[in-house]
Amino acid sequence: MESNTLVLPGKLAYKAPTCWHKEELWFDKERDDWHFDLNCEQALITEGIGEHKCPTIAEWTAFAVAGGIIATLTRKYIVPPEPEPWDWVANLEHFAWEALWQSFQENQEKLDRTFMATMLRSFLPREYHAPPDRPYRMSNFVHRWGSWGLKYPDTIMHSVGNVRLERLQKGREAFSQLPDSVKDSIRQVAQHIVPMLEIAIKRIKKTYMW
């Protein structure tokens, strides 16, 4: 698989836009309503992950799903560096975001623009405050995946589980409501998510004891 993999760097390049960008980012300017973004996300999770085993840890699922988009754009699957720097996993979402942004910049015509705008909105790490003197960053995807969001995983006791069946049903309903051009992009990306899940789970089993 080495010929079709892209090893992520050990340090962030800081070349991708951030939530502190001076001007509103184009994909935020083109924002549809939040319900459309949610439908795209749920449909992609259902079509791509479905009933396959997946990480329950939000950042690793984001890594796998963003990796599916990257693979569609570049024909390469992202993999963590080996060995990982000590703080690499703590910045996992940011490494995935930088790789996603670069892949899109170099291959902007390969997927539907509306779909990509939605995905960029979903995977950009954004600043939150809890409490106000302790800011942190988290993407919309990660926020919705875990226990504080839509609760996609069927367990929080293990690092690997499944998407809850009720969420898969919501995803099927969401997919039926999307434009054909967006459906086509979702189908293209979905076929690359399972290989990315395997990459993520393999690394998770090396990292977590639960």
TORKOL-4160 file (C-alpha; in steps of 0.2 Angstrom, whole numbers, padded with zeros to 4 digits, m for minus):
210
<pt num="1" X="0000" Y="0000" Z="0000"/>
<pt num="2" X="0015" Y="0011" Z="0001"/>
<pt num="3" X="0014" Y="0018" Z="m0016"/>
<pt num="4" X="m0003" Y="0025" Z="m0013"/>
<pt num="5" X="m0001" Y="0032" Z="0004"/>
<pt num="6" X="0004" Y="0050" Z="0010"/>
<pt num="7" X="0013" Y="0050" Z="0026"/>
<pt num="8" X="0008" Y="0065" Z="0036"/>
<pt num="9" X="0022" Y="0076" Z="0043"/>
<pt num="10" X="0028" Y="0077" Z="0061"/>
<pt num="11" X="0025" Y="0095" Z="0062"/>
<pt num="12" X="0011" Y="0107" Z="0057"/>
<pt num="13" X="0015" Y="0118" Z="0042"/>
<pt num="14" X="0003" Y="0132" Z="0046"/>
<pt num="15" X="m0001" Y="0135" Z="0028"/>
<pt num="16" X="m0020" Y="0131" Z="0029"/>
<pt num="17" X="m0032" Y="0144" Z="0034"/>
<pt num="18" X="m0038" Y="0145" Z="0052"/>
<pt num="19" X="m0053" Y="0151" Z="0061"/>
<pt num="20" X="m0044" Y="0167" Z="0064"/>
<pt num="21" X="m0042" Y="0171" Z="0045"/>
<pt num="22" X="m0043" Y="0190" Z="0043"/>
<pt num="23" X="m0056" Y="0189" Z="0030"/>
<pt num="24" X="m0071" Y="0177" Z="0029"/>
<pt num="25" X="m0066" Y="0161" Z="0021"/>
<pt num="26" X="m0075" Y="0158" Z="0004"/>
<pt num="27" X="m0083" Y="0142" Z="0010"/>
<pt num="28" X="m0090" Y="0151" Z="0025"/>
<pt num="29" X="m0097" Y="0165" Z="0013"/>
<pt num="30" X="m0105" Y="0152" Z="0003"/>
<pt num="31" X="m0113" Y="0144" Z="0018"/>
<pt num="32" X="m0130" Y="0135" Z="0015"/>
<pt num="33" X="m0141" Y="0132" Z="0030"/>
<pt num="34" X="m0134" Y="0121" Z="0044"/>
<pt num="35" X="m0147" Y="0108" Z="0040"/>
<pt num="36" X="m0139" Y="0106" Z="0023"/>
<pt num="37" X="m0122" Y="0104" Z="0030"/>
<pt num="38" X="m0129" Y="0091" Z="0043"/>
<pt num="39" X="m0137" Y="0081" Z="0029"/>
<pt num="40" X="m0121" Y="0080" Z="0019"/>
<pt num="41" X="m0111" Y="0074" Z="0035"/>
<pt num="42" X="m0124" Y="0061" Z="0040"/>
<pt num="43" X="m0126" Y="0055" Z="0022"/>
<pt num="44" X="m0107" Y="0053" Z="0020"/>
<pt num="45" X="m0106" Y="0044" Z="0037"/>
<pt num="46" X="m0119" Y="0032" Z="0032"/>
<pt num="47" X="m0113" Y="0029" Z="0014"/>
<pt num="48" X="m0095" Y="0028" Z="0019"/>
<pt num="49" X="m0094" Y="0020" Z="0037"/>
<pt num="50" X="m0111" Y="0012" Z="0037"/>
<pt num="51" X="m0110" Y="m0004" Z="0048"/>
<pt num="52" X="m0091" Y="m0006" Z="0047"/>
<pt num="53" X="m0081" Y="m0004" Z="0063"/>
<pt num="54" X="m0075" Y="0013" Z="0066"/>
<pt num="55" X="m0066" Y="0024" Z="0079"/>
<pt num="56" X="m0077" Y="0030" Z="0093"/>
<pt num="57" X="m0064" Y="0044" Z="0096"/>
<pt num="58" X="m0070" Y="0059" Z="0086"/>
<pt num="59" X="m0053" Y="0065" Z="0080"/>
<pt num="60" X="m0049" Y="0048" Z="0073"/>
<pt num="61" X="m0066" Y="0047" Z="0064"/>
<pt num="62" X="m0063" Y="0064" Z="0057"/>
<pt num="63" X="m0045" Y="0058" Z="0052"/>
<pt num="64" X="m0053" Y="0043" Z="0042"/>
<pt num="65" X="m0068" Y="0053" Z="0034"/>
<pt num="66" X="m0056" Y="0068" Z="0029"/>
<pt num="67" X="m0044" Y="0055" Z="0023"/>
<pt num="68" X="m0058" Y="0047" Z="0012"/>
<pt num="69" X="m0060" Y="0065" Z="0004"/>
<pt num="70" X="m0041" Y="0067" Z="0002"/>
<pt num="71" X="m0040" Y="0049" Z="m0006"/>
<pt num="72" X="m0053" Y="0054" Z="m0019"/>
<pt num="73" X="m0044" Y="0070" Z="m0023"/>
<pt num="74" X="m0026" Y="0063" Z="m0023"/>
<pt num="75" X="m0028" Y="0044" Z="m0025"/>
<pt num="76" X="m0017" Y="0043" Z="m0009"/>
<pt num="77" X="m0022" Y="0037" Z="0008"/>
<pt num="78" X="m0015" Y="0048" Z="0023"/>
<pt num="79" X="m0006" Y="0038" Z="0036"/>
<pt num="80" X="0002" Y="0045" Z="0053"/>
<pt num="81" X="0021" Y="0046" Z="0054"/>
<pt num="82" X="0030" Y="0032" Z="0061"/>
<pt num="83" X="0035" Y="0034" Z="0075"/>
<pt num="84" X="0023" Y="0048" Z="0080"/>
<pt num="85" X="0031" Y="0063" Z="0088"/>
<pt num="86" X="0025" Y="0064" Z="0106"/>
<pt num="87" X="0012" Y="0078" Z="0103"/>
<pt num="88" X="0006" Y="0071" Z="0086"/>
<pt num="89" X="m0011" Y="0064" Z="0091"/>
<pt num="90" X="m0015" Y="0079" Z="0101"/>
<pt num="91" X="m0015" Y="0089" Z="0085"/>
<pt num="92" X="m0022" Y="0075" Z="0074"/>
<pt num="93" X="m0037" Y="0085" Z="0068"/>
<pt num="94" X="m0026" Y="0099" Z="0063"/>
<pt num="95" X="m0014" Y="0088" Z="0053"/>
<pt num="96" X="m0030" Y="0081" Z="0044"/>
<pt num="97" X="m0036" Y="0098" Z="0041"/>
<pt num="98" X="m0019" Y="0104" Z="0033"/>
<pt num="99" X="m0019" Y="0089" Z="0022"/>
<pt num="100" X="m0037" Y="0091" Z="0017"/>
<pt num="101" X="m0034" Y="0109" Z="0012"/>
<pt num="102" X="m0019" Y="0106" Z="0002"/>
<pt num="103" X="m0027" Y="0092" Z="m0007"/>
<pt num="104" X="m0042" Y="0102" Z="m0012"/>
<pt num="105" X="m0031" Y="0117" Z="m0017"/>
<pt num="106" X="m0022" Y="0105" Z="m0029"/>
<pt num="107" X="m0037" Y="0096" Z="m0036"/>
<pt num="108" X="m0052" Y="0108" Z="m0035"/>
<pt num="109" X="m0061" Y="0101" Z="m0050"/>
<pt num="110" X="m0062" Y="0083" Z="m0044"/>
<pt num="111" X="m0077" Y="0085" Z="m0033"/>
<pt num="112" X="m0093" Y="0095" Z="m0033"/>
<pt num="113" X="m0089" Y="0113" Z="m0026"/>
<pt num="114" X="m0105" Y="0113" Z="m0015"/>
<pt num="115" X="m0100" Y="0097" Z="m0007"/>
<pt num="116" X="m0082" Y="0102" Z="m0004"/>
<pt num="117" X="m0088" Y="0119" Z="0003"/>
<pt num="118" X="m0098" Y="0109" Z="0016"/>
<pt num="119" X="m0084" Y="0097" Z="0020"/>
<pt num="120" X="m0072" Y="0112" Z="0022"/>
<pt num="121" X="m0084" Y="0120" Z="0034"/>
<pt num="122" X="m0086" Y="0103" Z="0043"/>
<pt num="123" X="m0067" Y="0100" Z="0046"/>
<pt num="124" X="m0060" Y="0117" Z="0049"/>
<pt num="125" X="m0055" Y="0117" Z="0068"/>
<pt num="126" X="m0064" Y="0132" Z="0076"/>
<pt num="127" X="m0062" Y="0141" Z="0092"/>
<pt num="128" X="m0073" Y="0137" Z="0107"/>
<pt num="129" X="m0072" Y="0143" Z="0125"/>
<pt num="130" X="m0075" Y="0133" Z="0140"/>
<pt num="131" X="m0074" Y="0143" Z="0151"/>
<pt num="132" X="m0070" Y="0159" Z="0142"/>
<pt num="133" X="m0052" Y="0159" Z="0149"/>
<pt num="134" X="m0048" Y="0142" Z="0141"/>
<pt num="135" X="m0050" Y="0142" Z="0122"/>
<pt num="136" X="m0049" Y="0126" Z="0112"/>
<pt num="137" X="m0052" Y="0122" Z="0094"/>
<pt num="138" X="m0063" Y="0108" Z="0087"/>
<pt num="139" X="m0071" Y="0106" Z="0070"/>
<pt num="140" X="m0090" Y="0105" Z="0068"/>
<pt num="141" X="m0087" Y="0086" Z="0063"/>
<pt num="142" X="m0079" Y="0082" Z="0079"/>
<pt num="143" X="m0091" Y="0092" Z="0089"/>
<pt num="144" X="m0106" Y="0083" Z="0082"/>
<pt num="145" X="m0098" Y="0066" Z="0082"/>
<pt num="146" X="m0096" Y="0064" Z="0101"/>
<pt num="147" X="m0106" Y="0064" Z="0117"/>
<pt num="148" X="m0110" Y="0082" Z="0117"/>
<pt num="149" X="m0116" Y="0082" Z="0099"/>
<pt num="150" X="m0127" Y="0069" Z="0089"/>
<pt num="151" X="m0119" Y="0054" Z="0098"/>
<pt num="152" X="m0114" Y="0044" Z="0082"/>
<pt num="153" X="m0105" Y="0030" Z="0091"/>
<pt num="154" X="m0114" Y="0015" Z="0099"/>
<pt num="155" X="m0102" Y="0015" Z="0114"/>
<pt num="156" X="m0090" Y="0026" Z="0124"/>
<pt num="157" X="m0082" Y="0011" Z="0133"/>
<pt num="158" X="m0071" Y="0006" Z="0119"/>
<pt num="159" X="m0060" Y="0015" Z="0106"/>
<pt num="160" X="m0068" Y="0006" Z="0092"/>
<pt num="161" X="m0087" Y="0003" Z="0089"/>
<pt num="162" X="m0101" Y="0006" Z="0077"/>
<pt num="163" X="m0112" Y="0020" Z="0071"/>
<pt num="164" X="m0129" Y="0019" Z="0080"/>
<pt num="165" X="m0142" Y="0012" Z="0069"/>
<pt num="166" X="m0154" Y="0027" Z="0071"/>
<pt num="167" X="m0140" Y="0038" Z="0065"/>
<pt num="168" X="m0138" Y="0027" Z="0049"/>
<pt num="169" X="m0156" Y="0029" Z="0046"/>
<pt num="170" X="m0155" Y="0048" Z="0047"/>
<pt num="171" X="m0141" Y="0047" Z="0035"/>
<pt num="172" X="m0151" Y="0037" Z="0023"/>
<pt num="173" X="m0165" Y="0050" Z="0024"/>
<pt num="174" X="m0153" Y="0064" Z="0022"/>
<pt num="175" X="m0145" Y="0056" Z="0007"/>
<pt num="176" X="m0161" Y="0056" Z="m0002"/>
<pt num="177" X="m0164" Y="0074" Z="0000"/>
<pt num="178" X="m0147" Y="0080" Z="m0007"/>
<pt num="179" X="m0144" Y="0086" Z="m0025"/>
<pt num="180" X="m0138" Y="0073" Z="m0038"/>
<pt num="181" X="m0121" Y="0082" Z="m0039"/>
<pt num="182" X="m0118" Y="0081" Z="m0021"/>
<pt num="183" X="m0124" Y="0063" Z="m0020"/>
<pt num="184" X="m0111" Y="0058" Z="m0034"/>
<pt num="185" X="m0097" Y="0066" Z="m0024"/>
<pt num="186" X="m0103" Y="0057" Z="m0008"/>
<pt num="187" X="m0103" Y="0040" Z="m0017"/>
<pt num="188" X="m0085" Y="0044" Z="m0024"/>
<pt num="189" X="m0078" Y="0048" Z="m0007"/>
<pt num="190" X="m0088" Y="0034" Z="0002"/>
<pt num="191" X="m0078" Y="0020" Z="m0007"/>
<pt num="192" X="m0062" Y="0027" Z="0001"/>
<pt num="193" X="m0068" Y="0028" Z="0019"/>
<pt num="194" X="m0067" Y="0010" Z="0023"/>
<pt num="195" X="m0048" Y="0009" Z="0019"/>
<pt num="196" X="m0046" Y="0024" Z="0030"/>
<pt num="197" X="m0055" Y="0016" Z="0044"/>
<pt num="198" X="m0043" Y="0002" Z="0043"/>
<pt num="199" X="m0028" Y="0013" Z="0044"/>
<pt num="200" X="m0036" Y="0023" Z="0059"/>
<pt num="201" X="m0041" Y="0007" Z="0068"/>
<pt num="202" X="m0024" Y="m0001" Z="0066"/>
<pt num="203" X="m0015" Y="0015" Z="0074"/>
<pt num="204" X="m0028" Y="0016" Z="0087"/>
<pt num="205" X="m0025" Y="m0002" Z="0093"/>
<pt num="206" X="m0006" Y="0003" Z="0095"/>
<pt num="207" X="m0011" Y="0019" Z="0105"/>
<pt num="208" X="m0026" Y="0015" Z="0116"/>
<pt num="209" X="m0028" Y="0001" Z="0129"/>
<pt num="210" X="m0047" Y="0002" Z="0129"/>
